[in-house]
Structure formats: structure tokens, C-alpha cells
Amino acid sequence: MKNNIKDFLEILTSRGFIHQTTDLEELKSKFSTIVGYTGFDCTADCLHVGSLLQLMLLKWLQNTNNKPIVLIGGGTTKIGDPSGKDETRKILDDNTINSNTLGIREVILKFIKFNNSGNGGILVNNAEWLDNIKYIEFLRNFGRHFSVNRMLAFDSVKTRLERKQNLSFLEFNYMITQAYDYYYLNKEYGCNVQFGGSDQWGNIVSGIDLIKRTSLISKKNINVHAITSPLITTSTGQKMGKTSKGAIWLSEKYVSVFDFWQFWRNTTDEDVIKFLKLFTEIELSEINKLEKLKGEELNYVKIMLANSVTETVHGYEKTIQAEKSSKSFLDHTLNDNDSLPKVNLELNLLEEGIPIYKIFSLEKILCKSNSDARRLIQQGGAKLNGKKISNYNYIINKQDIQENNLIFISAGVKRHAVIKII
């Protein structure tokens, strides 16, 4: 096991995690261990692939015997981060935020071990300290350390103003509350590094500045740092984790294990090595050997990527099921279909038959609406039990039921589902 700051930073550098940093040589000289944090706001009840880079970074932090802090933004979610947004985020009520917190926690537990050991993770919710702040007292003690001129110059604010898009006073305060989070975690837990995406640089630097200014007042010289990661895009320029069907979530509540596995299996040749470095723990020496492979040889590498990421997120058994399901539909059989998206359909509904387009949109399993389903079928992208269907008024009945009371449907070559007849 790796066990120090130097090894951690070497991993980040060699695998492509680093976009911008403060003085890392100073970090190595001042500290023997990193106590580092990343925050996740509770805008949804799950995290998606866009958060995977930060989760892997924290995982590497713990693996190298440093200490991760995961901050759930129960407080900052009530404000809304304007970074990278063209409009004000929807304001969520407390019940929704609390519910979202539980869902996000479930995802985080797959990556970080929380215990009392030297490198055991710490899980905090900034609602614990932000909810009880006294406004006047906070402005007097901390607000005086923030320059409005400087805040206006940061991209998260500057871009919105240049585009003449509304930026509420509530959002404008987000930078201050995130800065205070860093101050609080440094004071309470000795946190010395904040991690984040490249769009968080301004917020993180504001936190560093607040810590330094307040430490000078108390005649201390506190040293803290920042490490941001690049925005990950595919070779086509698409934002990582976004598909035509929406975000790739890190929970099978929203994305089946099979679809998750298939997302990684469908990685382009140009991206597969980069993604192995960023999203798996496979040794870099092994990955470097794979860089020489070309064409069909990369299919093996893509399966390796899919298996590794899926195992981290969903576990070994479900990963094996997903790979078997993939092989099953390639062989045009319905064996090993456990990980495919499934919808139950009562047998009596097939007595008079159901138009096939309604099957494809059943509980939005492959199509969002009946019109989407009809369009898919008209364009020749639909298959029923492995056979192409071009008539969207084709009536599905009992004769279409295959072994084990299943009907197998496909949208294109990459998306598949099972209708379970009950």
C-alpha cells in the first residue's frame, strides 16, 4: 500500500487528476499527511458519473494512508452553487435536502471507509454549522475578509454578469459559505487540502485566503492548499457522464447495472486508456502495456474498464451478471439476463395483444414516450427477441413470449431490456 503525500501526488499526476494547484512542494515540506476534503451538494438523491473523478481521488487519498473528509452540503444546497450554471438553481425544501443526503451517503460508502483509524474517513454535513450562523456576527467576523471586487472577478460570477444573466444575492453568498466550510474543517479537523473540479478554483482560493487572514489576526501562520481536477470530456467533446438518455447515475435506482456496465463498455478507442487511469485502480504499469493495442484488440480493454468501474460501484457479483448478460444478447439468447433492465407485465394484458411501441415505452424502459418508441421503430432501430421490427403497430401477444416467460427488446445495438410476463 502507498503511504505518504509524495506517493499520492505522484498517483494524481501520472493518472491525469490534476488541473491546477497551489504550491505542492510547500505542501510536502509542511505536512506528513494530507487531511483533504471534497464537498457534494444535495441537489439530487444520488451522485452521477460526473462526481466519479472526485470519489476516485478521495479513494486514492485513503489508499495512500492520508485522511479523507467527505462533506455533504446540506447547508450550501440551500443557497445553490452558481459555478458553471446559466441560471439560478431550484431552491429545495429541507425534507428534499435531507432525503437527498441519505441517497448521496449510500454512494459515498462504496468508495470511502469511515472509521477511527489513522486514515479513516470523516463524513460531515455543513448544515451542522451553517444552519446556526448568526448573520451580523458572521459578517463582522468573516465578511470583512472578502473583497467584492475580487469576488466579481471569479469565473462563477463574472461569466453570469457578462452574459447579463441573473445572479441572485443568495448565490453570490455561496463562495463565502464554501470558504467558511474550509475554515471550519481546518479548525476542527486540521484539514489542509481542498479538492474540487476546475470550476471550483475561485471558491477554494477564497477559503484559503479566509484561513490565512483569520490566522494572522490570531498570530498564527496556517498553511493550507488546493488541488483541482480537469473537466473530463470524451474524445467527441461531450461532457463525461451525459448520454442521450440523461446522466449516468451511480445507483441502479436510476440506471440498471447492465446499462452502467454497457456505458463503460461502449467507451471509444480514444478514451479507454484515459478512463482506465482515472476511474480504476488498475496498476499504471499494466495500463501502459495496453496502450499499444489497436482496433478490435481494445475490446478486451473496454471490458476490463467496464468490469473494474462496475465492480467498484455495484459489487463483484452484479458485475459478473452484467458481463454475462452482454454476452447473452450478443449470442441472441435470453440466458444470463439478470442485470438487464426489467419491467413486469401481466399475462392477461396480452390476451388481446399490445402494440409494440407501447412495450418500448412501458415505464420508460427504453423510450421516454410512445412517440419516441414509434420513431425508433420507424427508423429501424428496434428489435423484438433479436429480430428487427419496422411496424410500430405490430401487436405483441402470447406467441412472442420466450423461455422463462420473457420478451427481449432492443433499441439500437447498445440498449436492451427484458419484459417479464407474470
VEXDREN-2710 file (C-alpha; in Angstrom, 1 decimal):
% VEXDREN-2710
k/r/px/py/pz
1/MET/0.0/0.0/0.0
2/LYS/1.2/3.5/-0.8
3/ASN/1.7/5.6/2.4
4/ASN/2.5/9.2/2.0
5/ILE/1.9/12.6/0.4
6/LYS/4.5/12.1/-2.2
7/ASP/3.1/8.9/-3.5
8/PHE/-0.4/10.3/-3.5
9/LEU/0.6/13.3/-5.6
10/GLU/2.6/11.0/-8.0
11/ILE/-0.6/9.0/-8.5
12/LEU/-2.6/12.1/-9.2
13/THR/0.0/13.5/-11.6
14/SER/0.6/10.2/-13.5
15/ARG/-3.1/9.4/-13.9
16/GLY/-4.2/12.8/-15.0
17/PHE/-6.2/14.1/-12.0
18/ILE/-4.5/17.5/-11.7
19/HIS/-5.7/20.7/-13.4
20/GLN/-4.5/23.4/-11.0
21/THR/-2.7/23.5/-7.6
22/THR/-1.2/25.7/-5.0
23/ASP/2.5/25.1/-4.1
24/LEU/2.7/21.3/-3.8
25/GLU/6.4/21.5/-2.8
26/GLU/5.3/23.6/0.2
27/LEU/2.6/21.1/1.0
28/LYS/5.1/18.2/1.1
29/SER/7.5/20.2/3.2
30/LYS/5.0/21.4/5.8
31/PHE/3.0/18.2/6.3
32/SER/3.5/14.5/6.7
33/THR/-0.2/13.6/5.9
34/ILE/-2.9/15.2/3.8
35/VAL/-6.3/15.7/5.5
36/GLY/-8.2/16.6/2.4
37/TYR/-11.9/17.2/1.7
38/THR/-14.3/17.4/-1.2
39/GLY/-17.9/18.5/-1.0
40/PHE/-21.1/17.2/-2.7
41/ASP/-24.2/19.4/-2.6
42/CYS/-27.6/17.6/-2.2
43/THR/-29.2/18.7/-5.4
44/ALA/-30.3/15.1/-6.1
45/ASP/-30.7/11.9/-4.1
46/CYS/-27.7/10.3/-5.9
47/LEU/-24.4/11.2/-7.5
48/HIS/-23.6/10.6/-11.2
49/VAL/-20.5/9.8/-13.2
50/GLY/-19.6/13.5/-13.2
51/SER/-18.7/13.0/-9.4
52/LEU/-16.8/9.8/-10.0
53/LEU/-13.4/11.6/-10.5
54/GLN/-13.6/13.2/-7.1
55/LEU/-14.7/10.0/-5.5
56/MET/-11.7/8.1/-7.0
57/LEU/-9.4/10.9/-5.9
58/LEU/-10.6/10.5/-2.3
59/LYS/-10.3/6.7/-2.6
60/TRP/-6.6/7.1/-3.7
61/LEU/-6.1/9.6/-0.8
62/GLN/-7.2/7.0/1.7
63/ASN/-5.3/4.2/-0.1
64/THR/-2.1/6.2/0.4
65/ASN/-2.7/6.4/4.1
66/ASN/-3.9/10.0/4.1
67/LYS/-7.2/11.1/5.6
68/PRO/-10.3/11.9/3.5
69/ILE/-13.1/14.2/4.7
70/VAL/-16.4/14.0/2.7
71/LEU/-18.6/17.0/3.1
72/ILE/-22.3/16.7/2.3
73/GLY/-23.6/20.1/1.5
74/GLY/-26.9/20.1/3.4
75/GLY/-26.3/23.8/4.2
76/THR/-24.8/25.1/0.9
77/THR/-27.5/23.3/-1.1
78/LYS/-30.0/25.8/0.4
79/ILE/-28.0/28.5/-1.4
80/GLY/-27.1/27.0/-4.7
81/ASP/-23.6/27.0/-6.4
82/PRO/-23.6/29.3/-9.4
83/SER/-20.4/27.7/-10.8
84/GLY/-20.9/26.6/-14.4
85/LYS/-24.6/27.4/-14.3
86/ASP/-26.5/29.8/-16.6
87/GLU/-29.4/30.2/-14.2
88/THR/-30.3/30.0/-10.6
89/ARG/-30.7/26.5/-9.2
90/LYS/-34.1/25.4/-8.0
91/ILE/-34.4/26.0/-4.3
92/LEU/-35.1/22.7/-2.4
93/ASP/-37.1/22.4/0.8
94/ASP/-35.5/20.8/3.9
95/ASN/-37.2/17.5/3.6
96/THR/-36.0/17.0/0.0
97/ILE/-32.4/18.0/1.0
98/ASN/-32.5/15.5/3.9
99/SER/-33.7/12.8/1.7
100/ASN/-31.1/13.6/-0.9
101/THR/-28.4/13.5/1.8
102/LEU/-29.3/9.8/2.6
103/GLY/-29.0/8.8/-1.1
104/ILE/-25.7/10.5/-1.6
105/ARG/-24.3/8.9/1.6
106/GLU/-25.1/5.5/0.2
107/VAL/-23.0/6.2/-2.9
108/ILE/-20.1/7.6/-0.9
109/LEU/-19.9/4.5/1.3
110/LYS/-19.0/2.4/-1.8
111/PHE/-15.7/4.4/-2.1
112/ILE/-14.6/5.5/1.4
113/LYS/-14.2/3.6/4.7
114/PHE/-15.3/5.7/7.6
115/ASN/-13.7/4.6/10.9
116/ASN/-11.5/5.9/13.7
117/SER/-8.2/4.7/12.2
118/GLY/-5.4/7.0/11.1
119/ASN/-6.7/7.1/7.5
120/GLY/-10.3/6.5/8.4
121/GLY/-12.7/8.8/6.5
122/ILE/-14.8/11.6/8.2
123/LEU/-18.3/12.3/6.9
124/VAL/-19.7/15.7/7.8
125/ASN/-22.7/17.8/6.8
126/ASN/-22.2/21.6/6.6
127/ALA/-25.8/22.2/7.7
128/GLU/-24.4/21.3/11.2
129/TRP/-22.6/24.7/11.4
130/LEU/-24.1/26.8/8.6
131/ASP/-27.7/26.5/9.8
132/ASN/-26.9/28.1/13.1
133/ILE/-24.8/31.0/11.9
134/LYS/-25.8/34.4/13.4
135/TYR/-25.8/36.8/10.4
136/ILE/-24.5/40.0/11.9
137/GLU/-21.8/38.2/13.9
138/PHE/-20.8/36.2/10.8
139/LEU/-20.5/39.4/8.7
140/ARG/-18.4/41.2/11.3
141/ASN/-16.1/38.2/11.9
142/PHE/-15.7/36.8/8.4
143/GLY/-17.5/39.1/5.8
144/ARG/-14.9/41.8/6.3
145/HIS/-12.2/39.4/4.8
146/PHE/-13.9/39.1/1.4
147/SER/-13.4/41.7/-1.3
148/VAL/-16.4/42.2/-3.5
149/ASN/-14.1/43.4/-6.3
150/ARG/-12.2/40.1/-6.2
151/MET/-15.4/38.0/-6.0
152/LEU/-16.7/39.7/-9.1
153/ALA/-13.6/38.7/-11.0
154/PHE/-14.1/34.9/-10.4
155/ASP/-15.5/33.0/-13.3
156/SER/-18.5/31.7/-11.5
157/VAL/-19.7/35.3/-11.1
158/LYS/-18.0/37.1/-14.0
159/THR/-19.5/34.8/-16.7
160/ARG/-23.0/35.2/-15.4
161/LEU/-22.7/39.0/-15.3
162/GLU/-21.0/39.2/-18.7
163/ARG/-23.9/37.3/-20.2
164/LYS/-26.4/39.6/-18.4
165/GLN/-27.9/36.5/-16.7
166/ASN/-29.4/37.0/-13.3
167/LEU/-27.2/36.2/-10.3
168/SER/-29.1/36.4/-7.0
169/PHE/-27.6/37.8/-3.8
170/LEU/-28.3/34.3/-2.4
171/GLU/-26.0/32.7/-5.0
172/PHE/-23.4/35.4/-4.6
173/ASN/-23.0/34.3/-1.0
174/TYR/-22.2/30.7/-2.0
175/MET/-18.5/31.5/-2.3
176/ILE/-18.4/32.8/1.2
177/THR/-20.1/29.8/2.8
178/GLN/-17.8/27.4/0.9
179/ALA/-14.8/29.4/2.1
180/TYR/-16.2/29.2/5.6
181/ASP/-16.5/25.4/5.2
182/TYR/-12.8/25.1/4.6
183/TYR/-12.1/27.4/7.6
184/TYR/-14.3/25.3/9.8
185/LEU/-12.8/21.9/8.7
186/ASN/-9.3/23.3/9.1
187/LYS/-10.1/24.5/12.7
188/GLU/-12.0/21.3/13.7
189/TYR/-10.1/18.5/11.8
190/GLY/-6.8/20.0/10.7
191/CYS/-7.9/19.9/7.0
192/ASN/-5.1/21.1/4.9
193/VAL/-6.2/20.4/1.3
194/GLN/-9.5/21.1/-0.5
195/PHE/-10.2/19.2/-3.8
196/GLY/-12.7/20.1/-6.4
197/GLY/-13.4/20.4/-10.1
198/SER/-11.7/23.1/-12.2
199/ASP/-14.7/25.3/-11.9
200/GLN/-14.3/25.4/-8.1
201/TRP/-10.9/27.1/-8.1
202/GLY/-12.2/30.6/-7.1
203/ASN/-14.3/29.2/-4.2
204/ILE/-11.4/27.1/-2.9
205/VAL/-8.9/30.0/-3.1
206/SER/-11.4/32.2/-1.2
207/GLY/-11.3/29.6/1.6
208/ILE/-7.5/29.6/1.6
209/ASP/-7.5/33.4/1.8
210/LEU/-10.0/33.4/4.7
211/ILE/-8.0/30.9/6.7
212/LYS/-4.8/32.9/6.2
213/ARG/-6.4/36.2/7.0
214/THR/-8.0/34.9/10.2
215/SER/-4.9/33.1/11.3
216/LEU/-2.9/36.3/11.0
217/ILE/-5.3/38.0/13.4
218/SER/-4.6/35.2/16.0
219/LYS/-0.9/35.5/15.2
220/LYS/-0.7/32.0/13.6
221/ASN/0.6/31.0/10.2
222/ILE/-1.7/28.3/8.9
223/ASN/-0.7/26.6/5.7
224/VAL/-3.5/25.2/3.5
225/HIS/-3.7/24.1/-0.2
226/ALA/-5.9/23.5/-3.2
227/ILE/-5.9/20.8/-5.9
228/THR/-8.5/20.9/-8.7
229/SER/-9.1/18.3/-11.4
230/PRO/-9.9/18.9/-15.0
231/LEU/-13.4/18.8/-16.5
232/ILE/-13.5/15.3/-18.1
233/THR/-14.8/15.2/-21.7
234/THR/-14.9/12.4/-24.2
235/SER/-12.9/12.4/-27.4
236/THR/-16.0/13.9/-29.1
237/GLY/-16.1/16.8/-26.7
238/GLN/-19.1/15.6/-24.8
239/LYS/-19.2/16.2/-21.1
240/MET/-18.4/13.0/-19.2
241/GLY/-21.4/11.0/-17.9
242/LYS/-24.0/12.6/-20.2
243/THR/-25.9/10.5/-22.8
244/SER/-28.9/10.9/-24.9
245/LYS/-30.9/9.2/-22.1
246/GLY/-29.5/11.6/-19.5
247/ALA/-27.0/11.3/-16.7
248/ILE/-25.3/8.0/-15.8
249/TRP/-26.1/7.7/-12.1
250/LEU/-24.1/5.7/-9.6
251/SER/-27.1/3.8/-8.4
252/GLU/-29.2/1.1/-10.0
253/LYS/-32.3/3.0/-8.8
254/TYR/-31.9/5.2/-11.9
255/VAL/-29.5/3.3/-14.2
256/SER/-29.5/-0.5/-14.3
257/VAL/-26.2/-2.3/-13.6
258/PHE/-26.3/-3.6/-17.2
259/ASP/-26.7/-0.1/-18.7
260/PHE/-24.0/1.2/-16.4
261/TRP/-21.6/-1.6/-17.5
262/GLN/-22.6/-1.1/-21.1
263/PHE/-21.8/2.7/-20.8
264/TRP/-18.2/1.9/-20.0
265/ARG/-18.0/-1.0/-22.5
266/ASN/-19.0/1.5/-25.2
267/THR/-16.1/3.8/-24.5
268/THR/-14.4/5.0/-27.6
269/ASP/-10.9/3.7/-28.6
270/GLU/-9.5/7.2/-28.0
271/ASP/-10.8/7.4/-24.4
272/VAL/-10.4/3.9/-23.0
273/ILE/-6.8/4.3/-21.7
274/LYS/-7.5/7.7/-20.2
275/PHE/-10.6/6.3/-18.4
276/LEU/-8.6/3.3/-17.1
277/LYS/-6.2/5.7/-15.4
278/LEU/-8.9/8.0/-13.9
279/PHE/-11.7/5.6/-13.0
280/THR/-10.0/2.3/-12.0
281/GLU/-7.3/1.2/-9.5
282/ILE/-5.5/-1.0/-12.1
283/GLU/-1.8/-0.6/-11.9
284/LEU/-0.4/2.1/-14.2
285/SER/2.3/-0.3/-15.4
286/GLU/-0.4/-2.6/-16.6
287/ILE/-2.4/0.2/-18.3
288/ASN/0.8/1.4/-20.1
289/LYS/1.2/-2.0/-21.7
290/LEU/-2.4/-1.8/-23.0
291/GLU/-1.7/1.5/-24.8
292/LYS/-0.1/-0.5/-27.6
293/LEU/-3.3/-2.3/-28.5
294/LYS/-5.3/-1.1/-31.5
295/GLY/-8.7/-1.8/-33.2
296/GLU/-10.5/-5.0/-32.1
297/GLU/-7.8/-5.7/-29.5
298/LEU/-9.2/-2.8/-27.5
299/ASN/-12.5/-4.6/-26.9
300/TYR/-10.7/-6.6/-24.2
301/VAL/-9.5/-3.4/-22.6
302/LYS/-13.0/-1.9/-22.7
303/ILE/-14.4/-4.9/-20.9
304/MET/-11.7/-4.6/-18.3
305/LEU/-12.7/-0.9/-17.8
306/ALA/-16.4/-1.8/-17.6
307/ASN/-15.8/-4.6/-15.1
308/SER/-13.5/-2.5/-12.9
309/VAL/-15.7/0.5/-12.6
310/THR/-18.9/-1.5/-12.2
311/GLU/-17.4/-3.7/-9.5
312/THR/-16.4/-0.5/-7.5
313/VAL/-19.9/0.9/-7.8
314/HIS/-22.1/-2.2/-7.8
315/GLY/-20.0/-5.1/-6.5
316/TYR/-18.4/-8.2/-8.0
317/GLU/-21.5/-10.4/-8.4
318/LYS/-23.6/-7.8/-10.2
319/THR/-20.6/-7.0/-12.5
320/ILE/-20.3/-10.7/-13.5
321/GLN/-24.0/-10.8/-14.2
322/ALA/-23.8/-7.7/-16.4
323/GLU/-20.9/-9.1/-18.4
324/LYS/-22.8/-12.4/-18.9
325/SER/-25.9/-10.5/-20.0
326/SER/-23.8/-8.7/-22.6
327/LYS/-22.5/-11.9/-24.0
328/SER/-26.0/-13.4/-23.9
329/PHE/-27.6/-10.8/-26.1
330/LEU/-24.7/-10.9/-28.5
331/ASP/-25.4/-14.6/-28.8
332/HIS/-29.1/-13.7/-29.4
333/THR/-30.2/-15.7/-26.3
334/LEU/-32.1/-14.8/-23.2
335/ASN/-29.7/-16.6/-20.8
336/ASP/-27.9/-14.6/-18.1
337/ASN/-30.3/-11.7/-18.2
338/ASP/-30.3/-10.9/-14.5
339/SER/-28.6/-7.4/-14.9
340/LEU/-30.8/-6.2/-17.8
341/PRO/-33.4/-3.5/-17.1
342/LYS/-36.7/-5.3/-16.4
343/VAL/-40.4/-4.4/-16.4
344/ASN/-43.2/-6.8/-15.3
345/LEU/-46.2/-7.2/-17.5
346/GLU/-49.3/-9.2/-16.6
347/LEU/-50.1/-12.1/-18.9
348/ASN/-53.8/-11.3/-19.2
349/LEU/-52.8/-8.0/-20.9
350/LEU/-51.5/-10.0/-23.8
351/GLU/-54.8/-11.7/-24.4
352/GLU/-55.9/-9.1/-27.0
353/GLY/-52.3/-8.0/-27.6
354/ILE/-50.4/-4.7/-27.1
355/PRO/-48.9/-2.5/-29.9
356/ILE/-45.1/-2.9/-29.7
357/TYR/-44.5/0.8/-29.4
358/LYS/-46.3/0.7/-26.0
359/ILE/-44.0/-2.1/-24.8
360/PHE/-40.9/0.0/-25.6
361/SER/-42.2/2.9/-23.6
362/LEU/-43.5/0.8/-20.7
363/GLU/-42.3/2.6/-17.6
364/LYS/-39.9/4.4/-19.9
365/ILE/-37.7/1.3/-20.0
366/LEU/-36.2/2.1/-23.4
367/CYS/-38.2/5.0/-24.7
368/LYS/-39.4/8.1/-22.9
369/SER/-42.7/8.2/-24.7
370/ASN/-44.9/6.4/-27.2
371/SER/-43.9/8.9/-29.9
372/ASP/-40.2/8.2/-29.2
373/ALA/-40.9/4.5/-29.5
374/ARG/-42.8/4.9/-32.8
375/ARG/-39.9/7.0/-34.1
376/LEU/-37.4/4.4/-33.1
377/ILE/-39.3/1.6/-34.8
378/GLN/-39.9/3.6/-38.0
379/GLN/-36.1/4.4/-38.2
380/GLY/-35.3/0.7/-38.0
381/GLY/-33.6/0.8/-34.5
382/ALA/-36.0/-1.6/-32.7
383/LYS/-35.7/-5.4/-32.2
384/LEU/-38.1/-7.9/-30.7
385/ASN/-36.4/-11.1/-29.4
386/GLY/-33.4/-10.4/-31.6
387/LYS/-35.4/-9.7/-34.8
388/LYS/-35.8/-6.2/-36.4
389/ILE/-39.3/-4.7/-36.2
390/SER/-40.3/-1.9/-38.6
391/ASN/-44.1/-1.7/-38.0
392/TYR/-44.9/0.1/-34.8
393/ASN/-48.4/-1.2/-34.8
394/TYR/-47.2/-4.8/-34.6
395/ILE/-49.3/-6.5/-31.9
396/ILE/-47.4/-8.4/-29.2
397/ASN/-49.2/-11.4/-27.9
398/LYS/-48.6/-14.7/-26.1
399/GLN/-46.8/-16.1/-29.2
400/ASP/-43.9/-13.6/-28.6
401/ILE/-43.2/-14.9/-25.1
402/GLN/-39.8/-16.7/-25.0
403/GLU/-38.5/-19.2/-22.5
404/ASN/-38.7/-18.3/-18.8
405/ASN/-41.7/-16.1/-19.6
406/LEU/-39.6/-13.3/-21.1
407/ILE/-39.8/-10.9/-24.0
408/PHE/-36.5/-9.4/-25.1
409/ILE/-36.4/-5.9/-26.7
410/SER/-33.6/-3.7/-28.0
411/ALA/-33.1/-0.1/-29.0
412/GLY/-30.1/0.1/-31.3
413/VAL/-27.1/-2.1/-30.7
414/LYS/-26.4/-0.9/-27.2
415/ARG/-29.6/-0.7/-25.2
416/HIS/-31.6/-3.8/-24.2
417/ALA/-34.3/-4.7/-21.8
418/VAL/-36.5/-7.6/-20.6
419/ILE/-40.2/-7.8/-20.2
420/LYS/-41.1/-10.3/-17.5
421/ILE/-44.5/-11.9/-18.0
422/ILE/-46.2/-12.5/-14.7
END
